[in-house]
Amino acid sequence: MKAIGFKTSLPIEEKESFIEFETVKPVPGAHDLLVKIDAISVNPVDFKIRQNSAKDTVLETPKIIGWDAVGIVQAVGEKVTLFEVGDPVYYAGDITKQGSNAEFQLIDERIVGRKPKSLSIEEAAVIPLTTLTAWEILFDRIRISAEKDKGKSILIIGGAGGVGSIAIQLAKKIAGLTVIATASRPETIDWCKKQGADYVVDHKNLISTVREAGFEHVDFILDFVDTNAYWDIMTELIKPQGHIASITGSSNPIALNSLKSKSVSFSWELMYTRSMFQTEDMIEQHHILNKVADLLDQGILKTTLNQILNGLTVENLKKAHQLLESGRTIGKIAIKF
């Protein structure tokens, strides 16, 4: 099968930052689906792993990355019960295994959902990783529920990005929260409003613009940009007994003591935790993706697709990575095979 990968971590402008090669089509294990991929999406995690996973080394076998895909089940493992050959599926992958930048991929059925029927392959390809991340951070980490939290305020830092775009929708349409999202350009402000944000504030002057919008403090804060850069701002804006959650990691130690006087909770979210550690509730991602498919088919949620590239090529992957590395993309980029 055709695949695109890399043997060493190089700047995206370098000729061999991605290489095309032929490799053996994999054979399903017990819980695996073999999926013929029709479309993928590209996420910031892709370029971060490309930049860092093969530094100062040359791999014998090229590393295939990519963690969003839509395709058709071609074969199943002996213990598979959730899907059959011919089923259209979508998923966000497993960071410990070869990725979706290839014609075929193995994926554990427990982290796969049925493709939303109403969406094109490109519209569906951009959904899994960002939506699982946003769903888990809202409902598994902070444990928000519409019954007890409806009407409360949430600040989403990075509203126009991939995760931010769907987090706005989930927070507004599923949890019933009052959503404040950050954006600064006219086009990103407009995008956030279209996703359902009640207020859009400037991340460059976050404390003052949140308070100008009428919020002295907010109940919840989601950081999708930079935990260290926004830490002091978040600890100032969070309500006593509120909850801050982040997906971005931290290059420096975080001053958790600054949350103590307010009894504020803090959570990390990593979408790969369940598959990486084969957790007892790993199948929950299958259930979430199916719930999201229903919400998309009902028109409650909408795709965050904003750009399509055509063809599984080195050139298209380089272009997608360059766009993401710029930090100025809006919504999601899909590549149709």
N, C-alpha and C positions, 0 to 999 in steps of 0.2 A: 504494500500500500504506500501511497505518497504521504509524506509527513514533512513538516517544517520545524526545525529546532535550532540549537546552537551548541557548540562545543566549548566555548569560553565566553565569559562576560565581556562584552564590548559596547562602546557607545553605539546608539542606534544608527548613526551615520556610517559606521564602518561596514565594508562590503560583507563580511561574514558574521555580522551581528545576528543574522538569521541565515540558515542554509536549507535548501530543499534536498531531501534524500528519500530513498526507498527502504522500507523495512518490512518485516514479516507481519502479516495480519495476526493479531493476538487471538488466543483461544479462551473462552469464558471459564472462570473458576466457578465454584459451587453457587455463589450468590450473584454472579456477574451477568450483565447484559452486554452483548456485542452490538454496538450502535453504529450504523452508517450515518455519518454526520452530514447534515444539510446546511447548517449555518451555525456560526459562533458569535460570541461577543467578546470584546476586549475590555479588561478592567485594570485599574492601577496596580493591583497585585501582580499582574503579568509583567509589567516593566520592572517592578521592584525585584522580582525573582530573576528576571533576565539579567539585571544589573549586578546581582549579588551572589547567585548560586554557583557560579563557576569562575570566581575571581582568582587570578594567578594560577590557573590550572587549565589543562585541555582535557576534556572528557573523551573517553574512547568511543562511547556511543552518544550521539546528539541527544540533548534533553528536549523533550517536547512539553511545552507549557500550554496554557489555555484552560479556563475553568467555567466556561458557559457554553452550552451546546444544545442544539435541537436536532433530532434525527429519527431514524426508524430502526427498531430492534431487528437485528439480523439473525441472532442466535442467543440462546439462554443457557445458563449453568443448570446443573442437575437439581439444585435446591431452590430455584427461582419459582415463586408462586404469584408474584404481583403483576407480571407482564408476560406477553406472548410475542412470538415472531410476528412482525408487521405492525406492532403498536407504535404510534408517534409519541415521542417522549421529549422531555426537557430536563436539564439538571445543571448543577454548578460544580460538580466534580470533586476530586479528592486530591489535596495538595501533595500527598505522599506517592502519587502514581503519575504515570505519563498522562499528558493533558489532551486537549481537544483540537490542537492545531494539526490535525491529521484526518485522513479519510475515514478511519474507523477508530473506535475507542472502547475499552472495557470500563464498565461502571457498575458499582454495587447497586442492586435494585432498590435497596433501602434508602438511598438518597436521590432517587429519580421520581419524577411526577409525570402525569399524562400531559401532553402538550395541550394548551388551551385551543379549543376548536375554532374559535372566532378570530384568532390571530394568524398572520402570515408567519413563515418560519423566521424571518428577520425580526418581526415584532416580538415573537416568543423568545428568541435567543438572548435578548438583552435582559430578561426578567430574573432568572434563577438566583445568581450570586447576590445581587444587590437586594433582592426582595427577601431572601432568606436572612441576610444580614440585618436588614431593617426590622423584619418580623421578630427575629430572636432578640434584638436589643430592646425592642419595645415590650414584647409580651413574655419573653423568657428571662431576661436579665432584670429589667425594671419591674416587670410583672404588672404592667398597666392593664386595666380592664375598663370597658365602657361603663359598667355598672357602678364602680366606685370612683372613677376618675373623669367622667364626662365633664367637659367644660374647663378642666384644669389647663394650665399653660405649659407649652413645650417650646424650647428654643432649639432649632436645628442649625448647627454651624456647618455650612457647606450645602446649602439648599438646592443648588442647581446641578450638583454632581450626580453620579449614578445612584449612590445609596440615598443621598439627600432627596432626590426626586421622588423615589418610591416611598421613603419614610414620611414625607409630607402627606402623601395620599393615605397611607395606613393610619397615621396619627389623626388625620382629619376625618376620614370616611369610615374607619373601623373603630377607632378608640374614642372619637368624638371630642378630641382635644382642640384647644385654641392654639393654632400653629403660628409661630414666629420663625421665619427662615432668614438666613443671611445671604445677601447678594449685593453687588455694587454696580454692575454694568446694566444698562437699560435692557439688554437682551436676557440677562440672567434674572433680573427682577421680574420681567414679564413671564419667563419660564416658571419661576416659583409660584407666581400667582395662578398660572394655568394648572399647576399641580394641586392647588387648593390652599395655599398659604393665606392665612388671614392678614398677616403683617409681614413685610419684607424690610429688614434692617441692614445697615451698612456694617460689614464685619471690620472695617477699618476704624470705626468709632462705635464699638459694640455696646458698651455700657450706656453711653449717652443716647444712642438711637433706640435701644430697647426701652429706656425710661421715657423718651419722647413719645414712644408708641403707647405709653400708659401702664407699663409694668415696672414696678419698683424691684420685684423679684419674680422668678419663674419657678414652677413646680418641678420641671424636668429639663435637663439639657443633654443633647446628643452632640458629640464632637466627631465630625467626619473629616477634619482638616489637620489639626496638630495639637495634641494634648498639652505639650509643654508651652507652646505659644499662647494658648488660651487659658491656661490653668488659673492664673490669678483673676482673670475676667470671670471665669465660670464660678469660682468660689465666691466672688462678690455678688453675682447675679442670682445664684441659686437660693431658693427659699429654705428657711429652717425645716429640717426633716424632708428635704427634697432628695432627688437622685440624679447623679451625673453618670453618663455612660459614654464610652469611647471605643472606636475601632482602630485608632491610629498608632498605638504603641507609644513608647516614650524613650527618647535617646538619653534622657537624664532622669534621676530619681524624682518622683512626684511627692510633693509635700502634703501627704494625707492628713497631717495634723491640722492643716488649715480648714478641714471639714468638721473637726471635732466639736467646736462650740455650737455649730448649727445642727449637729447629729445628722449630717448628710451622708448618704450611701454613694459608693462609687463602684462601677462594674466595667470590666472589659468585655468585649464581644469579638469572637473569632468564628466565622461561619464554618471553618474546617474542624473545629474541636470535636464534633460528634463523629466524623469519619476518621479523623486522625487517631483518636483513642478508642474507636469502636465502642462508644458508650452504649449503655443499656437502652437508651432512648434514641438510638441512631435513626430508627425508622420514622422518627418525628419529622425529619426533613421531607420524607415521602409524603406525609400527611399535609405538611405546610404547603408544599408545591401543588398538591391537588386542591387544597382550599383556595389558593391563589388563582389557580386555573378557573375554578368556579366563579370567583369574584371578577376575573377578567371577562369571562364569557357572559356574565350578567351585566357588564358595563359599569360596575362599581369602581373597579380599578382600571387604569389604562396603561398601555405600554409607554416606556420612557425612551423609545427609539428616536434618535435624532439624526443619524447618518448611516448610510449603507455603502459598503465597498463590495465589489463583485469579484469573486475568485479566491481560492486558497493559493495565494502567491506570496513570495518573499516581499515583493513590493507593497502589497496591501497590509501585511503585518507590520512592516517598517512604518508605513504611513500612519497606521492606527496607534502604534507606540509613540511616534513623534507627537501626535495630537494630544495623547494623554499626558505625556511628559511636559507639555507646555503649561498644564494646569488650567487651561482655559476652555476645556470642552464643556458642553452643556448636554445633559442627558447621557445617552449611550450610543456607542458605535457597534454596528453589526457587520459581519463579513459573510456574505452568501456564497456558498461553494458552487 
